[in-house]
Amino acid sequence: MSGYREGTEILKSRHVEIEGAARALMGNFSLDADKDQNESAWFQARMLTAAFALYLERDEVTPDAWKSAGYLGNLLALKGKVNRLMASLWYKVAPNGNAEKPIDNALDAINYAAFFARLYEAGDERGKPWD
């Protein structure tokens, strides 16, 4: 894999894997993806597994780069993603013109929140230098 693919591209190209993983995730919680009352859970599971697919692809390019920032650095990265989403969608002022990719930023935000939680749980506030 060379370079990063956008979240929307990953959603399209890996939709079979993402939907299979989402169904498995729901099944692990005893939820049926095909029942109407579980529609919201289905879409949540789909976005979580899409974020995971994005994480896997990007981690191939920059393995565990997020660890060096600690939980505070990942919290700041998460804030940056949310700020970009707010600027482009709420305030209609994209920080970098029309190049904003809301789905990409949202999936990144899910991953930065997970990185934050992982490092917070580990007590790694500021990260460690790369080896």
C-alpha positions in Angstrom: 0.0 0.0 0.0 1.5 3.4 -0.9 -0.1 6.5 0.5 -3.5 7.0 2.1 -6.8 6.2 0.5 -9.8 8.4 1.4 -12.5 7.1 3.7 -15.2 7.1 1.0 -12.9 5.1 -1.2 -12.4 2.5 1.5 -16.1 2.4 2.2 -16.7 1.6 -1.5 -13.8 -0.7 -2.2 -14.0 -2.7 1.0 -17.8 -2.7 1.4 -18.0 -6.5 1.5 -15.4 -6.8 4.3 -16.9 -3.8 6.2 -20.5 -5.2 6.0 -19.3 -8.7 7.0 -17.4 -7.3 10.0 -20.4 -5.1 11.0 -22.7 -8.2 10.9 -20.2 -10.2 13.0 -19.9 -7.3 15.5 -23.7 -7.1 15.8 -23.9 -10.9 16.1 -21.5 -10.8 19.0 -24.0 -8.5 20.8 -26.9 -10.8 19.9 -28.3 -8.3 17.4 -29.7 -9.2 14.0 -28.5 -6.8 11.3 -31.6 -7.5 9.2 -34.2 -6.5 11.8 -35.7 -3.1 11.4 -35.4 -2.2 15.1 -31.6 -2.7 14.8 -31.2 -0.4 11.9 -29.4 2.3 13.9 -27.0 -0.3 15.4 -26.3 -1.6 11.9 -25.2 1.8 10.7 -23.1 2.4 13.8 -21.4 -1.0 13.4 -20.8 -0.2 9.7 -19.1 3.1 10.5 -17.0 1.5 13.3 -15.8 -1.2 11.0 -15.1 1.3 8.2 -13.0 3.3 10.7 -11.2 0.0 11.5 -10.5 -0.7 7.8 -9.2 2.8 7.4 -7.0 2.3 10.5 -5.6 -1.0 9.1 -4.7 0.6 5.7 -3.1 3.7 7.2 -1.2 1.7 9.8 0.5 -0.2 7.0 2.0 3.1 5.8 2.8 4.6 9.3 2.8 1.7 11.8 1.7 2.8 15.3 2.6 6.4 14.6 -0.2 7.5 16.9 1.6 6.0 20.0 4.4 8.6 20.0 1.9 11.4 20.8 0.5 9.9 23.9 -3.2 10.4 24.8 -2.8 14.2 25.0 -1.5 14.4 21.5 -4.2 12.1 20.2 -6.8 14.3 22.0 -5.4 17.3 20.2 -5.5 15.4 16.8 -9.2 14.5 17.6 -10.0 18.1 18.4 -8.4 19.1 15.0 -10.6 16.6 13.1 -13.7 17.9 14.9 -12.7 21.5 14.3 -12.3 20.8 10.6 -15.7 19.1 10.4 -17.3 22.1 12.2 -15.6 24.6 10.1 -16.5 23.0 6.8 -20.0 21.7 7.6 -21.3 24.0 10.3 -19.7 27.3 9.6 -19.2 26.6 5.9 -15.6 27.8 6.0 -13.3 25.0 5.0 -9.8 25.4 6.4 -8.2 24.3 3.2 -10.7 25.4 0.6 -13.0 22.9 -0.9 -10.7 20.0 -0.3 -12.3 18.9 3.0 -13.5 15.3 3.1 -16.1 15.0 5.9 -16.3 11.2 5.9 -12.5 10.9 6.0 -12.3 13.4 8.9 -15.2 11.6 10.7 -13.5 8.2 10.3 -10.2 9.6 11.4 -11.9 11.1 14.5 -13.3 7.7 15.4 -9.8 6.3 15.3 -8.2 9.2 17.2 -10.8 8.7 19.9 -9.8 5.1 20.1 -6.1 6.0 20.2 -6.9 8.4 23.0 -8.8 5.7 24.9 -6.1 3.1 24.4 -3.3 5.4 25.6 -5.4 6.9 28.4 -6.1 3.4 29.7 -2.3 2.6 29.4 -1.5 5.8 31.3 0.7 7.1 28.4 0.1 10.9 28.6 2.8 12.2 26.3 4.0 9.2 24.3 7.5 7.9 23.8 10.1 8.7 21.1 10.0 6.4 18.1 12.6 3.6 18.1 
